[in-house]
């Protein structure tokens, strides 16, 4: 049984509520627990909320060491470039072959780099950070 957003007082038409629901849904799709209430989520974002998004000069909610749930004490707001750099400059081992980054593995294997990250985080055999 899913979350009853209306019972929590969340309005689908409110852009802040929609952003929260989108974040919650994206985490669920990636298999990452999302344990933040709307109030906690807003408190963590603080004055950076208007700058949330993709691209240069934007901010993301990041998990410490990209591990664990989205929950109080395990998240922080980071700049887009930092969040991207930490993914694209981390060496990976895929099916016995070493790559300097998920981007390099992605191009060689013709699969998305976020798919590679997901497989590593999910513990797929043959995929790991090195």
ZAKE-538468 format. One record per residue (C-alpha): residue in three letters; z, y, x. Coordinates in steps of 0.5 Angstrom, whole numbers, plus 500, padded with zeros to 3 digits. Layout:
# residues N
    aa    up   north   east
   ala     Z       Y      X
...
# end
This chain:
# residues 130
    aa    up   north   east
   unk   500     500    500
   unk   498     507    503
   unk   502     513    503
   unk   502     517    497
   unk   500     524    499
   unk   502     528    493
   unk   509     525    493
   unk   510     528    499
   unk   507     535    497
   unk   501     535    501
   unk   495     538    498
   unk   488     536    499
   unk   485     543    499
   unk   490     546    504
   unk   486     546    511
   unk   493     545    514
   unk   495     539    510
   unk   488     536    511
   unk   488     537    519
   unk   495     533    518
   unk   492     528    514
   unk   486     527    519
   unk   490     526    525
   unk   494     521    521
   unk   488     517    519
   unk   484     518    526
   unk   491     515    529
   unk   491     509    524
   unk   483     508    526
   unk   485     507    533
   unk   491     503    532
   unk   496     508    534
   unk   503     509    530
   unk   503     516    527
   unk   511     517    526
   unk   510     525    525
   unk   512     528    518
   unk   508     534    516
   unk   514     539    518
   unk   515     536    525
   unk   507     536    526
   unk   507     543    525
   unk   513     545    529
   unk   510     541    535
   unk   503     545    534
   unk   507     552    533
   unk   503     558    535
   unk   497     553    538
   unk   495     550    531
   unk   489     556    530
   unk   487     553    537
   unk   487     546    535
   unk   480     543    536
   unk   474     540    540
   unk   471     544    546
   unk   473     549    551
   unk   479     553    550
   unk   481     548    544
   unk   488     544    544
   unk   490     537    542
   unk   496     533    541
   unk   497     528    547
   unk   501     522    548
   unk   505     522    554
   unk   501     517    559
   unk   497     516    553
   unk   502     511    551
   unk   506     509    544
   unk   506     513    538
   unk   505     520    535
   unk   512     521    535
   unk   517     527    536
   unk   519     526    544
   unk   512     523    546
   unk   507     528    544
   unk   506     535    547
   unk   500     540    546
   unk   495     540    552
   unk   488     543    553
   unk   482     540    552
   unk   480     540    559
   unk   486     537    561
   unk   486     531    556
   unk   478     530    557
   unk   480     530    565
   unk   485     525    564
   unk   480     520    561
   unk   474     521    565
   unk   477     521    572
   unk   481     514    571
   unk   478     508    574
   unk   477     502    570
   unk   476     495    571
   unk   471     492    566
   unk   469     484    566
   unk   471     484    573
   unk   467     490    575
   unk   470     497    578
   unk   468     503    575
   unk   471     510    577
   unk   471     513    570
   unk   470     511    563
   unk   464     515    563
   unk   461     511    568
   unk   463     505    565
   unk   460     507    559
   unk   453     509    561
   unk   453     503    565
   unk   455     498    559
   unk   451     503    554
   unk   458     503    550
   unk   462     509    548
   unk   467     511    553
   unk   472     512    547
   unk   471     504    545
   unk   472     502    553
   unk   479     506    552
   unk   481     503    546
   unk   479     496    548
   unk   484     497    554
   unk   489     500    550
   unk   489     494    545
   unk   489     489    551
   unk   482     486    550
   unk   481     481    556
   unk   477     484    561
   unk   479     491    560
   unk   484     495    564
   unk   486     501    568
   unk   486     501    575
# end
